């Protein structure tokens, strides 16, 4: 996931400046962000303070799946991938099993 160039407190400060009456196009050019980025931040973080923003990011991290934790044993891999080919029989099935074994 791409990280932001701005800290949570910087984002909140920019949103507060806009709420105080600074024109959005000027804020965007001053901070080097697009209008779309500003409005995405406002939709996501509008009305939050730094503690709420930190808590929201903690919850997002907790809910993000950990793909490295998924592990499939070799015996299960055989049952799922190779066993159906062994039922076909013949030279093709033998060749396909050899190919798949070399990949796994």
FENRA-V258210 format. One record per run of one state. SS is the DSSP state (h for helix, s for strand, l for the rest). FROM is the first residue (numbers start at 1). LEN is the number of residues. Records with the same first field share a line. If there is no record, write none. Layout:
SS=FROM-LEN, FROM-LEN
This chain:
l=1-7, 20-4, 32-3, 46-4, 64-3, 70-4, 89-1, 104-1
h=8-12, 24-8, 35-11, 50-14, 67-3, 74-15, 90-14
